[in-house]
Amino acid sequence: MPAAEAPGPHRLAVWGDPIAHSKSPALHAAAYRVLGLDWEYDRRQVNADELPTSLAGLDASWRGLSLTMPLKEQAFRAAAVHDRHATLTGAVNTLLLDGRPAGFNTDVGGIVDALADDGMAAATSVRILGSGATAASALVAAAELGAERADVRARRPERGAALVDLGAELGMTVSVGSFDAALTPVDLTLATLPSGTTLPAEIVGALAADGGVLFDAAYAPWPSALATGWGDAPVVSGLGMLLHQAIRQIRVFLHGDPARVLDDEASVLAAMRATL
């Protein structure tokens, strides 16, 4: 992966559709202030059809991009090289524009780190709600937590075939079903449904009854409808994922490596967390 240092001014942004709700500009701005970097980070509404033309219009002042829905799969195709998490999931949420575009998926690490913040470092069995790009990241995160079994629930179960194949590659057993099919207990539920999704109360009750800890990637609005109906079990907000995937993006934009810890990273994280 490209790893050039970038001390001078650079342009960065988060792209997606919708994008007005994004907290990424505030997160990144706080980090760059602590790091003493004169970097500009903005937001731009870009839909999937517009991505190739929008990328082609960027000049040499652009250091990188954060990509959110619905651009992660298109960004994967736009990248010339990929990190392991991007390769596994077929999704890119970070592009480093240093020579040939390099694609990274920092969502996987963001999920693992968010759960670790809440004291969950391992799981044997998980349930994943949803079957899109974030569901693939959730499945890889589950494998990194040691999960051996994943139960995927989706409105259109046929879309889960790729997750079954990914599970086999990860050494996991993955089953796919509808939301109202019979359930078996799991340690952890990873919800990757779009923000604002509301499931029927009886389905939420059944999912919560034996669903273990809930991690809900949705954070706007918070608490989500799913989190509100989860009962007494622990609930982890997607804001933790947002924070930790962003710190990994900043490592990429600065060093070209999502695993290379920043100087005084604790202070950077504290400044970012204060914006949430």
C-alpha positions as CSV (number, residue, x, y, z in Angstrom):
1,M,0.0,0.0,0.0
2,P,1.2,3.6,-0.6
3,A,2.8,4.9,2.6
4,A,4.1,8.4,1.8
5,E,4.1,10.9,4.6
6,A,1.8,13.9,3.9
7,P,2.8,16.9,6.1
8,G,1.5,19.7,3.9
9,P,-2.1,20.9,3.2
10,H,-4.4,18.3,1.6
11,R,-8.1,18.0,0.7
12,L,-10.2,15.2,2.0
13,A,-14.0,14.6,2.2
14,V,-16.7,12.1,3.0
15,W,-18.9,11.2,0.0
16,G,-22.3,9.5,0.1
17,D,-26.0,9.9,-0.5
18,P,-27.5,11.1,1.9
19,I,-24.6,12.9,3.5
20,A,-25.9,16.0,5.4
21,H,-26.1,14.0,8.7
22,S,-22.5,12.8,8.6
23,K,-20.4,13.4,11.7
24,S,-17.2,12.6,9.8
25,P,-16.2,16.3,9.1
26,A,-16.3,17.1,12.8
27,L,-14.4,13.9,13.7
28,H,-11.6,14.5,11.2
29,A,-11.3,18.2,11.9
30,A,-10.8,17.5,15.6
31,A,-8.1,14.9,14.8
32,Y,-6.2,17.2,12.4
33,R,-6.1,20.0,15.0
34,V,-4.5,17.7,17.5
35,L,-2.0,16.4,14.9
36,G,-1.2,20.0,13.8
37,L,-2.2,19.3,10.2
38,D,-3.5,22.0,7.9
39,W,-5.9,19.5,6.2
40,E,-9.3,20.4,4.8
41,Y,-12.1,17.8,5.3
42,D,-15.5,18.4,3.8
43,R,-18.6,16.5,2.7
44,R,-20.2,16.0,-0.7
45,Q,-23.4,14.3,-1.8
46,V,-22.4,11.8,-4.5
47,N,-24.6,8.9,-5.7
48,A,-23.4,5.6,-7.1
49,D,-23.8,6.7,-10.7
50,E,-21.8,9.9,-10.2
51,L,-18.8,8.2,-8.4
52,P,-16.6,7.5,-11.5
53,T,-17.0,11.0,-12.9
54,S,-16.5,12.7,-9.5
55,L,-13.3,10.7,-8.9
56,A,-12.0,11.6,-12.3
57,G,-12.5,15.3,-11.5
58,L,-10.2,15.4,-8.5
59,D,-6.8,17.1,-8.8
60,A,-3.5,16.5,-7.1
61,S,-4.5,18.4,-3.9
62,W,-6.8,15.5,-2.9
63,R,-5.3,13.1,-0.4
64,G,-8.2,10.8,0.2
65,L,-11.9,10.1,0.6
66,S,-14.2,8.5,3.1
67,L,-17.1,6.6,1.4
68,T,-20.4,5.8,2.9
69,M,-23.7,4.4,1.6
70,P,-24.3,3.7,-1.3
71,L,-20.7,4.0,-2.6
72,K,-18.7,1.3,-0.8
73,E,-19.0,-1.4,-3.5
74,Q,-18.4,1.1,-6.3
75,A,-15.4,2.4,-4.4
76,F,-14.1,-1.1,-4.3
77,R,-14.2,-1.3,-8.1
78,A,-12.5,2.1,-8.4
79,A,-9.5,1.1,-6.3
80,A,-6.4,-0.4,-8.0
81,V,-5.3,-2.2,-4.8
82,H,-7.1,-3.3,-1.7
83,D,-6.3,-4.2,1.9
84,R,-7.4,-7.6,3.3
85,H,-10.6,-6.4,4.8
86,A,-11.7,-4.7,1.6
87,T,-10.8,-7.8,-0.4
88,L,-12.8,-10.1,1.9
89,T,-15.9,-7.9,1.9
90,G,-15.8,-6.4,-1.6
91,A,-16.4,-3.0,0.1
92,V,-14.2,0.1,0.4
93,N,-15.0,3.0,2.8
94,T,-11.6,4.6,2.5
95,L,-9.7,5.6,-0.7
96,L,-6.1,6.8,-0.5
97,L,-5.4,9.0,-3.5
98,D,-1.6,8.6,-3.6
99,G,-0.8,7.5,-7.1
100,R,-3.0,4.5,-7.9
101,P,-6.1,4.6,-5.7
102,A,-5.8,2.3,-2.7
103,G,-8.9,0.9,-1.1
104,F,-9.4,0.1,2.6
105,N,-12.3,-1.2,4.7
106,T,-11.9,0.3,8.2
107,D,-15.4,-0.6,9.2
108,V,-14.3,-4.1,10.3
109,G,-11.8,-2.8,12.8
110,G,-14.2,-0.1,13.8
111,I,-16.8,-2.7,14.9
112,V,-14.2,-4.8,16.7
113,D,-12.8,-1.7,18.6
114,A,-16.3,-0.4,19.4
115,L,-17.2,-3.7,21.0
116,A,-13.9,-3.8,22.9
117,D,-14.7,-0.4,24.3
118,D,-17.8,-2.0,25.9
119,G,-15.9,-5.0,27.2
120,M,-16.7,-7.5,24.5
121,A,-13.6,-9.0,23.0
122,A,-15.0,-12.5,22.0
123,A,-18.1,-14.2,20.7
124,T,-18.9,-17.7,19.7
125,S,-22.1,-17.1,17.8
126,V,-23.6,-14.0,16.2
127,R,-26.7,-12.9,14.5
128,I,-26.4,-10.3,11.7
129,L,-29.4,-8.2,10.7
130,G,-29.2,-7.1,7.1
131,S,-27.3,-8.4,4.0
132,G,-25.6,-5.4,2.5
133,A,-22.0,-4.1,2.5
134,T,-22.0,-3.4,6.2
135,A,-23.2,-6.9,6.9
136,A,-20.1,-8.3,5.2
137,S,-18.0,-6.1,7.4
138,A,-19.9,-7.3,10.4
139,L,-19.3,-11.0,9.4
140,V,-15.6,-10.4,9.1
141,A,-15.6,-8.6,12.5
142,A,-17.4,-11.6,14.0
143,A,-14.8,-13.9,12.7
144,E,-12.1,-11.8,14.3
145,L,-14.0,-12.0,17.6
146,G,-13.7,-15.8,17.3
147,A,-17.3,-16.6,16.2
148,E,-17.9,-20.0,14.6
149,R,-21.5,-19.5,13.7
150,A,-23.5,-16.6,12.2
151,D,-27.2,-16.4,11.6
152,V,-28.1,-13.8,9.0
153,R,-31.6,-12.3,8.9
154,A,-32.8,-10.2,6.0
155,R,-36.0,-9.0,4.3
156,R,-34.7,-10.7,1.1
157,P,-32.8,-13.8,2.3
158,E,-31.7,-14.6,-1.2
159,R,-29.3,-11.7,-1.0
160,G,-27.4,-13.5,1.7
161,A,-25.8,-16.1,-0.6
162,A,-22.5,-14.0,-0.8
163,L,-22.4,-14.0,3.1
164,V,-22.6,-17.8,3.1
165,D,-19.6,-18.0,0.8
166,L,-17.7,-15.4,2.8
167,G,-18.4,-17.3,6.0
168,A,-17.0,-20.5,4.4
169,E,-13.8,-18.5,3.5
170,L,-13.6,-17.4,7.1
171,G,-14.1,-20.9,8.5
172,M,-17.6,-20.0,9.8
173,T,-21.0,-21.7,9.4
174,V,-23.5,-19.1,8.1
175,S,-27.2,-19.6,7.7
176,V,-29.6,-17.1,6.1
177,G,-33.3,-16.6,6.9
178,S,-36.1,-14.2,7.1
179,F,-36.8,-12.1,10.2
180,D,-39.8,-14.2,11.3
181,A,-38.0,-17.6,11.0
182,A,-37.3,-19.6,14.1
183,L,-34.3,-18.4,16.2
184,T,-31.5,-20.0,18.2
185,P,-29.6,-18.1,21.0
186,V,-26.5,-16.1,20.1
187,D,-23.9,-14.1,22.1
188,L,-24.1,-11.0,19.9
189,T,-26.4,-9.4,17.4
190,L,-24.9,-7.1,14.8
191,A,-27.5,-4.9,13.3
192,T,-26.6,-3.4,9.9
193,L,-30.0,-2.1,8.9
194,P,-30.3,1.4,7.4
195,S,-30.9,4.3,9.8
196,G,-34.6,4.7,10.6
197,T,-35.5,1.1,10.0
198,T,-38.4,-0.1,12.2
199,L,-39.2,-3.7,12.6
200,P,-42.5,-5.0,14.0
201,A,-42.5,-5.2,17.8
202,E,-43.1,-8.9,17.9
203,I,-40.0,-9.5,15.7
204,V,-37.8,-7.1,17.9
205,G,-39.0,-9.0,21.0
206,A,-38.1,-12.4,19.5
207,L,-34.7,-11.1,18.3
208,A,-33.9,-9.5,21.7
209,A,-35.0,-12.5,23.8
210,D,-31.9,-14.6,22.9
211,G,-29.9,-12.1,21.0
212,G,-27.2,-11.3,23.5
213,V,-25.5,-7.9,23.3
214,L,-26.8,-5.7,20.5
215,F,-24.4,-3.7,18.4
216,D,-26.4,-1.3,16.1
217,A,-24.4,0.3,13.3
218,A,-27.2,2.9,13.0
219,Y,-26.6,6.0,15.2
220,A,-28.9,8.7,13.7
221,P,-31.4,9.0,15.3
222,W,-30.2,7.4,18.6
223,P,-31.4,5.4,20.3
224,S,-32.6,3.5,17.3
225,A,-36.0,1.8,17.3
226,L,-34.2,-1.6,17.6
227,A,-32.1,-0.4,20.6
228,T,-35.2,1.0,22.3
229,G,-36.9,-2.4,22.1
230,W,-33.9,-4.5,23.2
231,G,-34.8,-4.8,26.8
232,D,-32.2,-5.2,29.6
233,A,-29.4,-6.7,27.5
234,P,-26.4,-4.4,26.7
235,V,-26.6,-2.1,23.6
236,V,-23.6,-0.7,21.8
237,S,-24.2,2.4,19.6
238,G,-22.8,2.7,16.1
239,L,-21.1,5.9,17.2
240,G,-18.3,3.7,18.5
241,M,-17.8,2.2,15.1
242,L,-17.9,5.6,13.5
243,L,-15.2,6.8,15.9
244,H,-12.9,3.9,15.5
245,Q,-13.2,3.4,11.8
246,A,-12.4,7.1,11.5
247,I,-9.2,6.9,13.5
248,R,-8.1,4.0,11.1
249,Q,-8.9,6.2,8.1
250,I,-6.7,9.0,9.6
251,R,-3.9,6.4,9.9
252,V,-4.4,5.6,6.2
253,F,-4.5,9.2,5.1
254,L,-1.3,10.0,7.1
255,H,0.7,6.8,6.9
256,G,-1.0,4.6,4.3
257,D,-1.5,1.9,6.9
258,P,-4.7,1.4,9.0
259,A,-2.7,-0.5,11.7
260,R,0.0,2.1,12.2
261,V,-0.9,3.9,15.5
262,L,-0.7,7.7,15.4
263,D,1.6,9.8,17.6
264,D,-0.3,10.5,20.9
265,E,-3.3,8.6,19.5
266,A,-5.1,8.7,22.9
267,S,-5.3,12.5,22.7
268,V,-6.5,12.3,19.1
269,L,-9.3,9.9,20.1
270,A,-10.3,12.0,23.0
271,A,-10.7,15.1,20.8
272,M,-12.7,13.1,18.3
273,R,-14.9,11.5,20.9
274,A,-15.8,14.9,22.3
275,T,-17.5,15.8,19.0
276,L,-19.9,12.9,19.2
